[in-house]
Amino acid sequence: MQMRYRDIASWIETQIQQRVWQVGDRIPSVREMSRLQHVSPMTVMRAYEQLEADGWVEARPRSGFFVRPHYNKLAVDALARPQAQSQWLDTHQDVFDVISASHKGAYYPFGSAFPDPQLFPMQALGRAMARVLRQSSHPDHFTILPPGDSGLRRLIAQRYLRQGIKVSIDEIIITNGAIEALSLSLAAVTEPGDKVIIEAPAFYGVLQTLERLQLEAVPVTVDPETGVDIHALEHALASHSISACWLMSNFHNPTGASIPAPRRPDVVNLLATYQVPLIEDDVYGELFFAEARPMPLKAYDTQGGVLHCGSFSKQLAPGFRVGWIAAGCYAMQIEKRQSVSSLAVGAPNQLAIADYLKQGGYDSHLRRLRETLFARQALIRAELKALLPASTRISQPKGGYFLWVELDKRVDTHVLFQALRPYGVTIAPGALFASDGRFNHCFRLNVSVVGRQNTGALNNPQSLEGLKQIATSLSALSVQSTVTAEY
């Protein structure tokens, strides 16, 4: 009976996902389902109790079982509720424009969010993939279902352990990159209409994810030097009914800020006091310039309320799209959700990364990568300080590959972005990182790519013509603004 009731529960759950039964619908009675499935009424009742426990249905006295609003798992039917105009629609178009311009012929794609692919061990990864394909003759090797390949999850758990963080292999779920990790985590702890604390400025993927899940943002300021404002965080928690908090602990995108080490336990304890789950976006954590990797917020979690999200895309294999969640007490919910959404992560990619990690060269690669990024950041930052007006503020992150540049408030960096496009230079204008225009005078710069020729080959790092063009275009815009103001 045990397996049979689970089969029935899974079957009905799938039907709800496929909208056969919608919110408010009455599912078949126990007697009717018993007849349809040729099982005892007791088996059906056990299946319905499981569905109720999982949040899919609710029992109504003398009426039966009905589909309830659940977990954010389904989008609202477009016919049932008219779609309101999106406040971030223009931001989506801007994001598309920047990504498109940065990857279609730009000589200097400083606006890209992706690291320079020439910095990664592609030949070693190719050999790993070849080994995996030669050795994986069994069909099961290409149908790895959630939570993902056990060998890769074990290797990830071991890397946590080396930092002194106890993470069970059972709470690690492999995902299709960091965005799926973060989206699944957010959906697991919210329902449409909930309020979520995010950073300001925020990575544009955060804004897009909140819109997709119909969630309301409560922004908390991030300073490029001191990180998230803990007093503003506490005020937001006290002033709103918050369902989740999404923070980048290390080398924040776009500012490069990190939460200071002494404040990290305070952030975790504060959110635990308000019983608010923390989604920790730590995709840049391995790209530190100091002697040791910063301790993630997950290290201070004693209640399982921190969902730590990582990825191999930023430091090893951008095109493989392999990320993960150390999901704490939400692991089972997320595993179920992934099973009915993306289903699984590409098995060859998981196995190839696991094979590469076993070869033992990953940490050596990371050391070389960090040294290169540190040198490029120093070079580009020094050049920018020499080229741009003295009033310009330029961040100095302790890791990652972004610089955050704050110009005179009269400058619109989206206009600057458009002015640079004919010269093959891109930036990420501040309008991408907030919906209210407060960062329109700022832009994000990717320091991992210092310049390209038409062939895509890297120039000598001293070739910084793209930065000079930014300064020239900015100067031209400033002159135009002055002339306009005089008239």
C-alpha positions, 0 to 999 in steps of 0.5 A, a space after each residue: 500500500 505504501 508505494 501505491 498511495 505515493 503513486 496516486 499522490 504523485 499522479 494527482 500532483 502532476 495533474 495539478 501542475 498541468 492545470 487539469 485541476 486548478 485552484 479551487 477545483 474539487 478533485 475526485 472523491 475518495 470513493 471515485 478515485 478508489 474505483 478508478 485506481 482499483 485500490 482501497 479507499 484507505 489507500 486513496 485517503 492516505 494519498 490525499 492526506 499526503 497531498 494535503 500535508 504537501 500543500 497541494 489540496 485542502 479538506 473541506 468538511 462534508 465537501 471533499 478535497 479541493 486544490 489550494 493555492 500552493 507554494 508559487 508553483 503555478 502561474 495565474 491563469 491569464 484568462 482568470 486575471 488580466 495581466 497588469 502592465 509590468 513595471 520592469 518591462 523596460 528594464 527587461 528590454 534594456 537587459 536584452 540590449 546590453 547582453 546582445 550588444 556585449 556578445 555581438 561584435 563588441 570589441 570591448 564588452 565591459 557591459 557583459 555579466 559573464 567572465 572572459 571565457 579565455 580565463 577558463 581551463 576549456 581543454 581540461 574540461 573537454 578532456 573530462 567530458 570526453 572521458 565521461 562520454 567514453 565511460 558512460 555507456 549505461 543509459 542511467 548515466 544520462 538520466 540523472 534526476 534531482 537532486 543530481 549526481 551523487 558524486 558531484 554533490 559529495 565533492 561540493 559537500 567536501 568543499 564546504 567541509 574544508 571551510 569548516 561548514 557542515 553541509 549534508 550531501 542530502 541538502 545539496 541539489 544540483 541546478 541549471 546554473 545559479 539563476 535556477 538555484 535562486 529561483 527555486 529557492 525563492 519559490 520554495 519559501 514564498 507565495 504570489 503577493 509576498 514581500 521579499 527583501 532585496 538589495 539596492 542596487 540589485 542584480 537584474 536577475 533578481 528583479 526579473 525573478 520577483 516579477 515572474 513569481 509575482 512578488 513585491 520587492 522591499 529594497 535595502 541599500 548596499 554601499 559599495 564599501 560597507 555592504 548591505 545596511 544592517 540598520 535598514 535591513 532591520 527596519 525593513 523586517 520590522 516594518 513589513 511582513 517579509 517572507 524571504 530575503 535575497 542577499 549577495 554575501 560576497 562581491 555583490 553584482 553590481 557594486 562588488 561589495 561584501 558584507 563585513 565579516 563581523 556583521 555576518 553572524 548579526 545578519 543571520 541572527 537578525 533574519 532568524 529572529 524574524 523567522 525569515 528564510 535567507 537566500 544567499 547568492 554566493 556565486 562569486 565567493 571563490 573569486 576572492 583576492 585575500 588569503 582565504 575565502 570569506 565565510 558565507 552566511 551559511 556558516 552561521 546558520 544553526 536552524 537550516 534557514 539559509 539557502 546557500 546558492 553557488 555555481 561553477 559558471 563564474 569560475 570554471 565552466 560558464 557554458 555548462 550551466 551547473 549550479 547548486 543549492 545547499 538548501 537546509 530544511 527546504 531541500 525536499 520542497 526544492 527537489 520536488 519543485 525541480 522535478 516538475 519544472 526543469 526535471 533535471 540538469 544535463 548529466 554529461 555536464 554534471 559528470 564532466 565537472 565531477 571528473 575535472 574536480 577529481 583530477 585535482 587541478 581546480 584549486 590551482 586554476 582558481 589561484 591563477 584566475 584570482 591573480 589575473 582578475 586582481 591584476 586586471 581590476 587594478 589596471 582598469 581601475 587605475 586607468 579609469 581614475 586617470 581618465 574620468 572626472 575627479 568627482 567620480 566614485 569607483 568601487 574597489 572590491 576585494 574579489 569578483 570582476 565588477 567595478 561600480 562607477 558613480 558619475 555626476 547625478 546629471 549623467 544618464 548612463 543609458 544615454 552613455 551606453 547608446 553613445 558607446 555602441 557605434 565604437 564597439 564598447 559596452 557598459 551596463 547602465 545603472 537603470 538595469 539595477 533598479 526600477 526607480 531610476 535612482 542609479 541612472 548616473 551609475 554603471 557597472 564595468 566588467 574587468 575580466 575582459 580588457 579588449 578584443 579584436 575582430 577575431 575575438 582574440 585578447 589584446 595585450 592588457 595594456 590596450 585599453 582603448 575602450 576605456 578611453 572611448 568611455 571617457 571621450 563619450 562621457 566628455 561629449 555628453 557633458 558638453 552637450 548637457 552644458 550647452 542644453 542647460 545654457 539654452 
